[in-house]
Amino acid sequence: MGLLSIVVGEQVSAGQGLTTVGERQHELLTVREIADAMRVSTMTVYRLIRAGALPAIRVGKHFRIRARDLDEYLEAQTFGGGDAWPAA
């Protein structure tokens, strides 16, 4: 199960109703929601946005991140594993 599935699942369990795949593509998440889902600080999310690594939409003073952009960012950061760490 992907991170987006977890975020959407939490919203469904919170009683916000089901979302379709089309609705999820345009779903906008707050910096706090992204930080909570990634288990990082909001400052880390702001740094990713400023660095251009995580696309965001500015709405007034606030940023919103498309759920699909989060998925794409996480997919690009996914590490293959295997012999990734050298033997000690």
PDB file with one MODEL, atoms N, CA, C and O in Angstrom:
MODEL        1
ATOM      1  N   MET A   1       0.857  -1.169   0.000  1.00  0.00           N
ATOM      2  CA  MET A   1       0.000   0.000   0.000  1.00  0.00           C
ATOM      3  C   MET A   1       0.901   1.230   0.000  1.00  0.00           C
ATOM      4  O   MET A   1       1.830   1.331   0.802  1.00  0.00           O
ATOM      5  N   GLY A   2       0.615   2.171  -0.916  1.00  0.00           N
ATOM      6  CA  GLY A   2       1.419   3.374  -1.027  1.00  0.00           C
ATOM      7  C   GLY A   2       1.062   4.421   0.013  1.00  0.00           C
ATOM      8  O   GLY A   2       0.045   4.326   0.700  1.00  0.00           O
ATOM      9  N   LEU A   3       1.918   5.411   0.108  1.00  0.00           N
ATOM     10  CA  LEU A   3       1.698   6.491   1.070  1.00  0.00           C
ATOM     11  C   LEU A   3       0.394   7.221   0.798  1.00  0.00           C
ATOM     12  O   LEU A   3      -0.334   7.568   1.728  1.00  0.00           O
ATOM     13  N   LEU A   4       0.096   7.455  -0.476  1.00  0.00           N
ATOM     14  CA  LEU A   4      -1.142   8.138  -0.813  1.00  0.00           C
ATOM     15  C   LEU A   4      -2.342   7.320  -0.350  1.00  0.00           C
ATOM     16  O   LEU A   4      -3.325   7.874   0.142  1.00  0.00           O
ATOM     17  N   SER A   5      -2.258   6.005  -0.509  1.00  0.00           N
ATOM     18  CA  SER A   5      -3.357   5.154  -0.051  1.00  0.00           C
ATOM     19  C   SER A   5      -3.567   5.302   1.442  1.00  0.00           C
ATOM     20  O   SER A   5      -4.701   5.307   1.921  1.00  0.00           O
ATOM     21  N   ILE A   6      -2.468   5.421   2.176  1.00  0.00           N
ATOM     22  CA  ILE A   6      -2.571   5.593   3.619  1.00  0.00           C
ATOM     23  C   ILE A   6      -3.231   6.925   3.945  1.00  0.00           C
ATOM     24  O   ILE A   6      -4.120   6.986   4.794  1.00  0.00           O
ATOM     25  N   VAL A   7      -2.802   7.995   3.274  1.00  0.00           N
ATOM     26  CA  VAL A   7      -3.361   9.322   3.525  1.00  0.00           C
ATOM     27  C   VAL A   7      -4.843   9.331   3.184  1.00  0.00           C
ATOM     28  O   VAL A   7      -5.653   9.817   3.974  1.00  0.00           O
ATOM     29  N   VAL A   8      -5.213   8.799   2.014  1.00  0.00           N
ATOM     30  CA  VAL A   8      -6.614   8.778   1.612  1.00  0.00           C
ATOM     31  C   VAL A   8      -7.404   7.876   2.544  1.00  0.00           C
ATOM     32  O   VAL A   8      -8.538   8.198   2.897  1.00  0.00           O
ATOM     33  N   GLY A   9      -6.816   6.733   2.954  1.00  0.00           N
ATOM     34  CA  GLY A   9      -7.487   5.824   3.867  1.00  0.00           C
ATOM     35  C   GLY A   9      -7.798   6.482   5.187  1.00  0.00           C
ATOM     36  O   GLY A   9      -8.858   6.249   5.768  1.00  0.00           O
ATOM     37  N   GLU A  10      -6.871   7.315   5.674  1.00  0.00           N
ATOM     38  CA  GLU A  10      -7.110   8.026   6.933  1.00  0.00           C
ATOM     39  C   GLU A  10      -8.252   9.009   6.773  1.00  0.00           C
ATOM     40  O   GLU A  10      -9.045   9.190   7.697  1.00  0.00           O
ATOM     41  N   GLN A  11      -8.350   9.643   5.626  1.00  0.00           N
ATOM     42  CA  GLN A  11      -9.438  10.588   5.404  1.00  0.00           C
ATOM     43  C   GLN A  11     -10.768   9.864   5.327  1.00  0.00           C
ATOM     44  O   GLN A  11     -11.772  10.361   5.837  1.00  0.00           O
ATOM     45  N   VAL A  12     -10.793   8.690   4.696  1.00  0.00           N
ATOM     46  CA  VAL A  12     -12.025   7.919   4.603  1.00  0.00           C
ATOM     47  C   VAL A  12     -12.446   7.453   5.982  1.00  0.00           C
ATOM     48  O   VAL A  12     -13.621   7.533   6.340  1.00  0.00           O
ATOM     49  N   SER A  13     -11.477   6.962   6.764  1.00  0.00           N
ATOM     50  CA  SER A  13     -11.832   6.490   8.097  1.00  0.00           C
ATOM     51  C   SER A  13     -12.262   7.632   9.009  1.00  0.00           C
ATOM     52  O   SER A  13     -12.951   7.414  10.006  1.00  0.00           O
ATOM     53  N   ALA A  14     -11.852   8.848   8.663  1.00  0.00           N
ATOM     54  CA  ALA A  14     -12.265  10.001   9.460  1.00  0.00           C
ATOM     55  C   ALA A  14     -13.669  10.467   9.080  1.00  0.00           C
ATOM     56  O   ALA A  14     -14.170  11.453   9.620  1.00  0.00           O
ATOM     57  N   GLY A  15     -14.301   9.746   8.144  1.00  0.00           N
ATOM     58  CA  GLY A  15     -15.673  10.050   7.796  1.00  0.00           C
ATOM     59  C   GLY A  15     -15.824  11.087   6.699  1.00  0.00           C
ATOM     60  O   GLY A  15     -16.888  11.690   6.559  1.00  0.00           O
ATOM     61  N   GLN A  16     -14.774  11.302   5.919  1.00  0.00           N
ATOM     62  CA  GLN A  16     -14.864  12.304   4.866  1.00  0.00           C
ATOM     63  C   GLN A  16     -15.376  11.716   3.559  1.00  0.00           C
ATOM     64  O   GLN A  16     -15.479  12.436   2.566  1.00  0.00           O
ATOM     65  N   GLY A  17     -15.696  10.444   3.533  1.00  0.00           N
ATOM     66  CA  GLY A  17     -16.270   9.829   2.351  1.00  0.00           C
ATOM     67  C   GLY A  17     -15.218   9.255   1.431  1.00  0.00           C
ATOM     68  O   GLY A  17     -14.022   9.498   1.595  1.00  0.00           O
ATOM     69  N   LEU A  18     -15.681   8.489   0.460  1.00  0.00           N
ATOM     70  CA  LEU A  18     -14.788   7.858  -0.498  1.00  0.00           C
ATOM     71  C   LEU A  18     -14.440   8.824  -1.613  1.00  0.00           C
ATOM     72  O   LEU A  18     -15.248   9.672  -1.993  1.00  0.00           O
ATOM     73  N   THR A  19     -13.217   8.687  -2.137  1.00  0.00           N
ATOM     74  CA  THR A  19     -12.816   9.481  -3.288  1.00  0.00           C
ATOM     75  C   THR A  19     -12.508   8.546  -4.435  1.00  0.00           C
ATOM     76  O   THR A  19     -12.004   7.443  -4.225  1.00  0.00           O
ATOM     77  N   THR A  20     -12.808   8.977  -5.645  1.00  0.00           N
ATOM     78  CA  THR A  20     -12.495   8.172  -6.817  1.00  0.00           C
ATOM     79  C   THR A  20     -11.070   8.479  -7.257  1.00  0.00           C
ATOM     80  O   THR A  20     -10.455   9.435  -6.785  1.00  0.00           O
ATOM     81  N   VAL A  21     -10.551   7.657  -8.169  1.00  0.00           N
ATOM     82  CA  VAL A  21      -9.191   7.859  -8.662  1.00  0.00           C
ATOM     83  C   VAL A  21      -9.068   9.227  -9.308  1.00  0.00           C
ATOM     84  O   VAL A  21      -8.064   9.910  -9.106  1.00  0.00           O
ATOM     85  N   GLY A  22     -10.056   9.640 -10.074  1.00  0.00           N
ATOM     86  CA  GLY A  22     -10.024  10.953 -10.719  1.00  0.00           C
ATOM     87  C   GLY A  22      -9.981  12.090  -9.710  1.00  0.00           C
ATOM     88  O   GLY A  22      -9.276  13.078  -9.917  1.00  0.00           O
ATOM     89  N   GLU A  23     -10.723  11.958  -8.628  1.00  0.00           N
ATOM     90  CA  GLU A  23     -10.721  12.987  -7.594  1.00  0.00           C
ATOM     91  C   GLU A  23      -9.375  13.035  -6.875  1.00  0.00           C
ATOM     92  O   GLU A  23      -8.912  14.114  -6.507  1.00  0.00           O
ATOM     93  N   ARG A  24      -8.742  11.877  -6.672  1.00  0.00           N
ATOM     94  CA  ARG A  24      -7.448  11.838  -5.989  1.00  0.00           C
ATOM     95  C   ARG A  24      -6.369  12.525  -6.809  1.00  0.00           C
ATOM     96  O   ARG A  24      -5.447  13.110  -6.241  1.00  0.00           O
ATOM     97  N   GLN A  25      -6.463  12.466  -8.138  1.00  0.00           N
ATOM     98  CA  GLN A  25      -5.463  13.111  -8.980  1.00  0.00           C
ATOM     99  C   GLN A  25      -5.423  14.610  -8.724  1.00  0.00           C
ATOM    100  O   GLN A  25      -4.362  15.227  -8.824  1.00  0.00           O
ATOM    101  N   HIS A  26      -6.554  15.195  -8.399  1.00  0.00           N
ATOM    102  CA  HIS A  26      -6.638  16.635  -8.197  1.00  0.00           C
ATOM    103  C   HIS A  26      -6.720  17.005  -6.714  1.00  0.00           C
ATOM    104  O   HIS A  26      -6.893  18.173  -6.365  1.00  0.00           O
ATOM    105  N   GLU A  27      -6.596  16.009  -5.861  1.00  0.00           N
ATOM    106  CA  GLU A  27      -6.666  16.277  -4.424  1.00  0.00           C
ATOM    107  C   GLU A  27      -5.459  17.114  -4.003  1.00  0.00           C
ATOM    108  O   GLU A  27      -4.322  16.808  -4.361  1.00  0.00           O
ATOM    109  N   LEU A  28      -5.722  18.167  -3.241  1.00  0.00           N
ATOM    110  CA  LEU A  28      -4.659  19.035  -2.758  1.00  0.00           C
ATOM    111  C   LEU A  28      -4.432  18.773  -1.276  1.00  0.00           C
ATOM    112  O   LEU A  28      -5.373  18.752  -0.483  1.00  0.00           O
ATOM    113  N   LEU A  29      -3.174  18.574  -0.917  1.00  0.00           N
ATOM    114  CA  LEU A  29      -2.807  18.294   0.460  1.00  0.00           C
ATOM    115  C   LEU A  29      -2.045  19.477   1.034  1.00  0.00           C
ATOM    116  O   LEU A  29      -1.344  20.182   0.308  1.00  0.00           O
ATOM    117  N   THR A  30      -2.179  19.693   2.317  1.00  0.00           N
ATOM    118  CA  THR A  30      -1.459  20.777   2.979  1.00  0.00           C
ATOM    119  C   THR A  30      -0.032  20.323   3.297  1.00  0.00           C
ATOM    120  O   THR A  30       0.284  19.134   3.250  1.00  0.00           O
ATOM    121  N   VAL A  31       0.805  21.286   3.616  1.00  0.00           N
ATOM    122  CA  VAL A  31       2.181  20.978   4.013  1.00  0.00           C
ATOM    123  C   VAL A  31       2.161  20.090   5.249  1.00  0.00           C
ATOM    124  O   VAL A  31       2.952  19.150   5.335  1.00  0.00           O
ATOM    125  N   ARG A  32       1.291  20.356   6.195  1.00  0.00           N
ATOM    126  CA  ARG A  32       1.183  19.546   7.409  1.00  0.00           C
ATOM    127  C   ARG A  32       0.809  18.109   7.068  1.00  0.00           C
ATOM    128  O   ARG A  32       1.386  17.176   7.625  1.00  0.00           O
ATOM    129  N   GLU A  33      -0.151  17.916   6.158  1.00  0.00           N
ATOM    130  CA  GLU A  33      -0.557  16.561   5.774  1.00  0.00           C
ATOM    131  C   GLU A  33       0.594  15.809   5.119  1.00  0.00           C
ATOM    132  O   GLU A  33       0.795  14.622   5.375  1.00  0.00           O
ATOM    133  N   ILE A  34       1.349  16.505   4.272  1.00  0.00           N
ATOM    134  CA  ILE A  34       2.506  15.886   3.614  1.00  0.00           C
ATOM    135  C   ILE A  34       3.549  15.512   4.668  1.00  0.00           C
ATOM    136  O   ILE A  34       4.086  14.405   4.649  1.00  0.00           O
ATOM    137  N   ALA A  35       3.832  16.433   5.581  1.00  0.00           N
ATOM    138  CA  ALA A  35       4.825  16.181   6.629  1.00  0.00           C
ATOM    139  C   ALA A  35       4.405  14.994   7.492  1.00  0.00           C
ATOM    140  O   ALA A  35       5.228  14.130   7.796  1.00  0.00           O
ATOM    141  N   ASP A  36       3.151  14.943   7.885  1.00  0.00           N
ATOM    142  CA  ASP A  36       2.664  13.835   8.704  1.00  0.00           C
ATOM    143  C   ASP A  36       2.765  12.514   7.959  1.00  0.00           C
ATOM    144  O   ASP A  36       3.183  11.509   8.534  1.00  0.00           O
ATOM    145  N   ALA A  37       2.390  12.503   6.694  1.00  0.00           N
ATOM    146  CA  ALA A  37       2.421  11.282   5.900  1.00  0.00           C
ATOM    147  C   ALA A  37       3.856  10.784   5.693  1.00  0.00           C
ATOM    148  O   ALA A  37       4.107   9.579   5.707  1.00  0.00           O
ATOM    149  N   MET A  38       4.796  11.719   5.500  1.00  0.00           N
ATOM    150  CA  MET A  38       6.192  11.354   5.275  1.00  0.00           C
ATOM    151  C   MET A  38       6.958  11.196   6.585  1.00  0.00           C
ATOM    152  O   MET A  38       8.098  10.729   6.589  1.00  0.00           O
ATOM    153  N   ARG A  39       6.333  11.584   7.699  1.00  0.00           N
ATOM    154  CA  ARG A  39       6.964  11.542   9.029  1.00  0.00           C
ATOM    155  C   ARG A  39       8.236  12.388   9.063  1.00  0.00           C
ATOM    156  O   ARG A  39       9.289  11.959   9.533  1.00  0.00           O
ATOM    157  N   VAL A  40       8.091  13.606   8.546  1.00  0.00           N
ATOM    158  CA  VAL A  40       9.164  14.602   8.590  1.00  0.00           C
ATOM    159  C   VAL A  40       8.571  15.897   9.122  1.00  0.00           C
ATOM    160  O   VAL A  40       7.361  15.988   9.331  1.00  0.00           O
ATOM    161  N   SER A  41       9.412  16.893   9.339  1.00  0.00           N
ATOM    162  CA  SER A  41       8.910  18.176   9.826  1.00  0.00           C
ATOM    163  C   SER A  41       8.331  18.987   8.662  1.00  0.00           C
ATOM    164  O   SER A  41       8.619  18.722   7.495  1.00  0.00           O
ATOM    165  N   THR A  42       7.517  19.971   9.007  1.00  0.00           N
ATOM    166  CA  THR A  42       6.981  20.846   7.963  1.00  0.00           C
ATOM    167  C   THR A  42       8.114  21.625   7.301  1.00  0.00           C
ATOM    168  O   THR A  42       8.039  21.935   6.112  1.00  0.00           O
ATOM    169  N   MET A  43       9.172  21.946   8.067  1.00  0.00           N
ATOM    170  CA  MET A  43      10.314  22.667   7.498  1.00  0.00           C
ATOM    171  C   MET A  43      10.969  21.848   6.386  1.00  0.00           C
ATOM    172  O   MET A  43      11.406  22.411   5.382  1.00  0.00           O
ATOM    173  N   THR A  44      11.043  20.533   6.552  1.00  0.00           N
ATOM    174  CA  THR A  44      11.602  19.671   5.511  1.00  0.00           C
ATOM    175  C   THR A  44      10.757  19.755   4.247  1.00  0.00           C
ATOM    176  O   THR A  44      11.297  19.802   3.142  1.00  0.00           O
ATOM    177  N   VAL A  45       9.447  19.772   4.400  1.00  0.00           N
ATOM    178  CA  VAL A  45       8.559  19.874   3.234  1.00  0.00           C
ATOM    179  C   VAL A  45       8.757  21.229   2.550  1.00  0.00           C
ATOM    180  O   VAL A  45       8.834  21.296   1.324  1.00  0.00           O
ATOM    181  N   TYR A  46       8.841  22.306   3.335  1.00  0.00           N
ATOM    182  CA  TYR A  46       9.088  23.626   2.751  1.00  0.00           C
ATOM    183  C   TYR A  46      10.420  23.658   2.002  1.00  0.00           C
ATOM    184  O   TYR A  46      10.517  24.269   0.938  1.00  0.00           O
ATOM    185  N   ARG A  47      11.436  23.009   2.545  1.00  0.00           N
ATOM    186  CA  ARG A  47      12.736  22.952   1.867  1.00  0.00           C
ATOM    187  C   ARG A  47      12.637  22.215   0.541  1.00  0.00           C
ATOM    188  O   ARG A  47      13.239  22.636  -0.447  1.00  0.00           O
ATOM    189  N   LEU A  48      11.885  21.117   0.508  1.00  0.00           N
ATOM    190  CA  LEU A  48      11.692  20.369  -0.735  1.00  0.00           C
ATOM    191  C   LEU A  48      10.972  21.229  -1.773  1.00  0.00           C
ATOM    192  O   LEU A  48      11.297  21.185  -2.959  1.00  0.00           O
ATOM    193  N   ILE A  49      10.003  22.000  -1.321  1.00  0.00           N
ATOM    194  CA  ILE A  49       9.270  22.882  -2.226  1.00  0.00           C
ATOM    195  C   ILE A  49      10.199  23.960  -2.774  1.00  0.00           C
ATOM    196  O   ILE A  49      10.240  24.190  -3.983  1.00  0.00           O
ATOM    197  N   ARG A  50      10.949  24.627  -1.884  1.00  0.00           N
ATOM    198  CA  ARG A  50      11.865  25.695  -2.315  1.00  0.00           C
ATOM    199  C   ARG A  50      12.944  25.188  -3.254  1.00  0.00           C
ATOM    200  O   ARG A  50      13.362  25.903  -4.165  1.00  0.00           O
ATOM    201  N   ALA A  51      13.402  23.950  -3.037  1.00  0.00           N
ATOM    202  CA  ALA A  51      14.443  23.362  -3.875  1.00  0.00           C
ATOM    203  C   ALA A  51      13.896  22.921  -5.233  1.00  0.00           C
ATOM    204  O   ALA A  51      14.663  22.597  -6.139  1.00  0.00           O
ATOM    205  N   GLY A  52      12.571  22.910  -5.369  1.00  0.00           N
ATOM    206  CA  GLY A  52      11.963  22.490  -6.627  1.00  0.00           C
ATOM    207  C   GLY A  52      11.808  20.979  -6.741  1.00  0.00           C
ATOM    208  O   GLY A  52      11.419  20.472  -7.793  1.00  0.00           O
ATOM    209  N   ALA A  53      12.108  20.262  -5.674  1.00  0.00           N
ATOM    210  CA  ALA A  53      12.001  18.809  -5.688  1.00  0.00           C
ATOM    211  C   ALA A  53      10.554  18.332  -5.571  1.00  0.00           C
ATOM    212  O   ALA A  53      10.195  17.272  -6.084  1.00  0.00           O
ATOM    213  N   LEU A  54       9.731  19.128  -4.890  1.00  0.00           N
ATOM    214  CA  LEU A  54       8.323  18.780  -4.687  1.00  0.00           C
ATOM    215  C   LEU A  54       7.469  19.925  -5.223  1.00  0.00           C
ATOM    216  O   LEU A  54       7.420  20.998  -4.622  1.00  0.00           O
ATOM    217  N   PRO A  55       6.791  19.700  -6.362  1.00  0.00           N
ATOM    218  CA  PRO A  55       5.953  20.770  -6.922  1.00  0.00           C
ATOM    219  C   PRO A  55       4.828  21.152  -5.968  1.00  0.00           C
ATOM    220  O   PRO A  55       4.241  20.294  -5.307  1.00  0.00           O
ATOM    221  N   ALA A  56       4.536  22.439  -5.906  1.00  0.00           N
ATOM    222  CA  ALA A  56       3.476  22.924  -5.022  1.00  0.00           C
ATOM    223  C   ALA A  56       2.738  24.077  -5.686  1.00  0.00           C
ATOM    224  O   ALA A  56       3.254  24.736  -6.589  1.00  0.00           O
ATOM    225  N   ILE A  57       1.535  24.300  -5.218  1.00  0.00           N
ATOM    226  CA  ILE A  57       0.695  25.396  -5.690  1.00  0.00           C
ATOM    227  C   ILE A  57       0.569  26.381  -4.539  1.00  0.00           C
ATOM    228  O   ILE A  57       0.277  25.989  -3.410  1.00  0.00           O
ATOM    229  N   ARG A  58       0.784  27.633  -4.817  1.00  0.00           N
ATOM    230  CA  ARG A  58       0.646  28.637  -3.769  1.00  0.00           C
ATOM    231  C   ARG A  58      -0.787  29.167  -3.780  1.00  0.00           C
ATOM    232  O   ARG A  58      -1.288  29.618  -4.810  1.00  0.00           O
ATOM    233  N   VAL A  59      -1.430  29.105  -2.628  1.00  0.00           N
ATOM    234  CA  VAL A  59      -2.784  29.611  -2.459  1.00  0.00           C
ATOM    235  C   VAL A  59      -2.709  30.649  -1.347  1.00  0.00           C
ATOM    236  O   VAL A  59      -2.681  30.305  -0.165  1.00  0.00           O
ATOM    237  N   GLY A  60      -2.677  31.912  -1.732  1.00  0.00           N
ATOM    238  CA  GLY A  60      -2.485  32.968  -0.743  1.00  0.00           C
ATOM    239  C   GLY A  60      -1.118  32.823  -0.108  1.00  0.00           C
ATOM    240  O   GLY A  60      -0.105  32.825  -0.807  1.00  0.00           O
ATOM    241  N   LYS A  61      -1.076  32.698   1.209  1.00  0.00           N
ATOM    242  CA  LYS A  61       0.176  32.522   1.938  1.00  0.00           C
ATOM    243  C   LYS A  61       0.573  31.051   2.072  1.00  0.00           C
ATOM    244  O   LYS A  61       1.669  30.747   2.544  1.00  0.00           O
ATOM    245  N   HIS A  62      -0.295  30.151   1.667  1.00  0.00           N
ATOM    246  CA  HIS A  62      -0.107  28.730   1.926  1.00  0.00           C
ATOM    247  C   HIS A  62       0.237  27.958   0.666  1.00  0.00           C
ATOM    248  O   HIS A  62      -0.042  28.397  -0.450  1.00  0.00           O
ATOM    249  N   PHE A  63       0.850  26.796   0.865  1.00  0.00           N
ATOM    250  CA  PHE A  63       1.152  25.893  -0.234  1.00  0.00           C
ATOM    251  C   PHE A  63       0.214  24.703  -0.186  1.00  0.00           C
ATOM    252  O   PHE A  63      -0.196  24.262   0.887  1.00  0.00           O
ATOM    253  N   ARG A  64      -0.123  24.187  -1.360  1.00  0.00           N
ATOM    254  CA  ARG A  64      -0.874  22.945  -1.491  1.00  0.00           C
ATOM    255  C   ARG A  64      -0.107  22.071  -2.465  1.00  0.00           C
ATOM    256  O   ARG A  64       0.459  22.558  -3.444  1.00  0.00           O
ATOM    257  N   ILE A  65      -0.094  20.774  -2.186  1.00  0.00           N
ATOM    258  CA  ILE A  65       0.620  19.824  -3.023  1.00  0.00           C
ATOM    259  C   ILE A  65      -0.381  18.827  -3.564  1.00  0.00           C
ATOM    260  O   ILE A  65      -1.189  18.273  -2.819  1.00  0.00           O
ATOM    261  N   ARG A  66      -0.322  18.598  -4.891  1.00  0.00           N
ATOM    262  CA  ARG A  66      -1.198  17.598  -5.494  1.00  0.00           C
ATOM    263  C   ARG A  66      -0.780  16.223  -5.007  1.00  0.00           C
ATOM    264  O   ARG A  66       0.411  15.936  -4.885  1.00  0.00           O
ATOM    265  N   ALA A  67      -1.757  15.373  -4.728  1.00  0.00           N
ATOM    266  CA  ALA A  67      -1.475  14.012  -4.280  1.00  0.00           C
ATOM    267  C   ALA A  67      -0.628  13.281  -5.314  1.00  0.00           C
ATOM    268  O   ALA A  67       0.275  12.529  -4.946  1.00  0.00           O
ATOM    269  N   ARG A  68      -0.901  13.485  -6.601  1.00  0.00           N
ATOM    270  CA  ARG A  68      -0.125  12.800  -7.640  1.00  0.00           C
ATOM    271  C   ARG A  68       1.321  13.284  -7.662  1.00  0.00           C
ATOM    272  O   ARG A  68       2.227  12.505  -7.960  1.00  0.00           O
ATOM    273  N   ASP A  69       1.555  14.580  -7.344  1.00  0.00           N
ATOM    274  CA  ASP A  69       2.930  15.089  -7.287  1.00  0.00           C
ATOM    275  C   ASP A  69       3.694  14.454  -6.127  1.00  0.00           C
ATOM    276  O   ASP A  69       4.885  14.169  -6.246  1.00  0.00           O
ATOM    277  N   LEU A  70       3.011  14.235  -5.014  1.00  0.00           N
ATOM    278  CA  LEU A  70       3.643  13.548  -3.892  1.00  0.00           C
ATOM    279  C   LEU A  70       4.006  12.125  -4.298  1.00  0.00           C
ATOM    280  O   LEU A  70       5.113  11.662  -4.022  1.00  0.00           O
ATOM    281  N   ASP A  71       3.084  11.435  -4.949  1.00  0.00           N
ATOM    282  CA  ASP A  71       3.362  10.070  -5.408  1.00  0.00           C
ATOM    283  C   ASP A  71       4.567  10.032  -6.335  1.00  0.00           C
ATOM    284  O   ASP A  71       5.436   9.170  -6.199  1.00  0.00           O
ATOM    285  N   GLU A  72       4.619  10.972  -7.284  1.00  0.00           N
ATOM    286  CA  GLU A  72       5.730  11.008  -8.233  1.00  0.00           C
ATOM    287  C   GLU A  72       7.047  11.297  -7.523  1.00  0.00           C
ATOM    288  O   GLU A  72       8.070  10.699  -7.856  1.00  0.00           O
ATOM    289  N   TYR A  73       7.035  12.208  -6.546  1.00  0.00           N
ATOM    290  CA  TYR A  73       8.241  12.517  -5.792  1.00  0.00           C
ATOM    291  C   TYR A  73       8.728  11.281  -5.042  1.00  0.00           C
ATOM    292  O   TYR A  73       9.910  10.941  -5.091  1.00  0.00           O
ATOM    293  N   LEU A  74       7.808  10.614  -4.350  1.00  0.00           N
ATOM    294  CA  LEU A  74       8.188   9.436  -3.577  1.00  0.00           C
ATOM    295  C   LEU A  74       8.685   8.311  -4.478  1.00  0.00           C
ATOM    296  O   LEU A  74       9.629   7.602  -4.128  1.00  0.00           O
ATOM    297  N   GLU A  75       8.062   8.148  -5.620  1.00  0.00           N
ATOM    298  CA  GLU A  75       8.495   7.114  -6.572  1.00  0.00           C
ATOM    299  C   GLU A  75       9.917   7.391  -7.052  1.00  0.00           C
ATOM    300  O   GLU A  75      10.722   6.470  -7.188  1.00  0.00           O
ATOM    301  N   ALA A  76      10.221   8.660  -7.308  1.00  0.00           N
ATOM    302  CA  ALA A  76      11.563   9.036  -7.766  1.00  0.00           C
ATOM    303  C   ALA A  76      12.605   8.835  -6.662  1.00  0.00           C
ATOM    304  O   ALA A  76      13.781   8.616  -6.950  1.00  0.00           O
ATOM    305  N   GLN A  77      12.174   8.908  -5.403  1.00  0.00           N
ATOM    306  CA  GLN A  77      13.100   8.751  -4.281  1.00  0.00           C
ATOM    307  C   GLN A  77      13.260   7.300  -3.846  1.00  0.00           C
ATOM    308  O   GLN A  77      14.123   6.991  -3.025  1.00  0.00           O
ATOM    309  N   THR A  78      12.439   6.412  -4.386  1.00  0.00           N
ATOM    310  CA  THR A  78      12.470   5.021  -3.976  1.00  0.00           C
ATOM    311  C   THR A  78      13.810   4.407  -4.333  1.00  0.00           C
ATOM    312  O   THR A  78      14.292   4.535  -5.459  1.00  0.00           O
ATOM    313  N   PHE A  79      14.395   3.743  -3.365  1.00  0.00           N
ATOM    314  CA  PHE A  79      15.709   3.164  -3.516  1.00  0.00           C
ATOM    315  C   PHE A  79      15.568   1.673  -3.764  1.00  0.00           C
ATOM    316  O   PHE A  79      14.752   1.016  -3.117  1.00  0.00           O
ATOM    317  N   GLY A  80      16.352   1.125  -4.692  1.00  0.00           N
ATOM    318  CA  GLY A  80      16.223  -0.262  -5.118  1.00  0.00           C
ATOM    319  C   GLY A  80      16.600  -1.307  -4.083  1.00  0.00           C
ATOM    320  O   GLY A  80      16.050  -2.407  -4.101  1.00  0.00           O
ATOM    321  N   GLY A  81      17.515  -0.998  -3.188  1.00  0.00           N
ATOM    322  CA  GLY A  81      17.919  -1.994  -2.192  1.00  0.00           C
ATOM    323  C   GLY A  81      18.973  -2.938  -2.741  1.00  0.00           C
ATOM    324  O   GLY A  81      19.828  -2.539  -3.531  1.00  0.00           O
ATOM    325  N   GLY A  82      18.906  -4.190  -2.319  1.00  0.00           N
ATOM    326  CA  GLY A  82      19.896  -5.168  -2.756  1.00  0.00           C
ATOM    327  C   GLY A  82      21.235  -4.915  -2.116  1.00  0.00           C
ATOM    328  O   GLY A  82      21.363  -4.935  -0.892  1.00  0.00           O
ATOM    329  N   ASP A  83      22.240  -4.677  -2.945  1.00  0.00           N
ATOM    330  CA  ASP A  83      23.591  -4.439  -2.424  1.00  0.00           C
ATOM    331  C   ASP A  83      23.841  -2.938  -2.243  1.00  0.00           C
ATOM    332  O   ASP A  83      24.952  -2.452  -2.456  1.00  0.00           O
ATOM    333  N   ALA A  84      22.811  -2.231  -1.854  1.00  0.00           N
ATOM    334  CA  ALA A  84      22.895  -0.787  -1.733  1.00  0.00           C
ATOM    335  C   ALA A  84      23.889  -0.341  -0.661  1.00  0.00           C
ATOM    336  O   ALA A  84      24.596   0.648  -0.855  1.00  0.00           O
ATOM    337  N   TRP A  85      23.952  -1.041   0.444  1.00  0.00           N
ATOM    338  CA  TRP A  85      24.850  -0.659   1.538  1.00  0.00           C
ATOM    339  C   TRP A  85      26.102  -1.524   1.480  1.00  0.00           C
ATOM    340  O   TRP A  85      26.013  -2.751   1.430  1.00  0.00           O
ATOM    341  N   PRO A  86      27.246  -0.898   1.487  1.00  0.00           N
ATOM    342  CA  PRO A  86      28.482  -1.678   1.459  1.00  0.00           C
ATOM    343  C   PRO A  86      28.657  -2.452   2.769  1.00  0.00           C
ATOM    344  O   PRO A  86      28.217  -2.023   3.836  1.00  0.00           O
ATOM    345  N   ALA A  87      29.304  -3.589   2.647  1.00  0.00           N
ATOM    346  CA  ALA A  87      29.555  -4.418   3.832  1.00  0.00           C
ATOM    347  C   ALA A  87      30.480  -3.667   4.798  1.00  0.00           C
ATOM    348  O   ALA A  87      31.392  -2.956   4.376  1.00  0.00           O
ATOM    349  N   ALA A  88      30.234  -3.836   6.064  1.00  0.00           N
ATOM    350  CA  ALA A  88      31.035  -3.121   7.077  1.00  0.00           C
ATOM    351  C   ALA A  88      32.369  -3.773   7.299  1.00  0.00           C
ATOM    352  O   ALA A  88      33.160  -3.298   8.114  1.00  0.00           O
TER     353      ALA A  88
ENDMDL
END
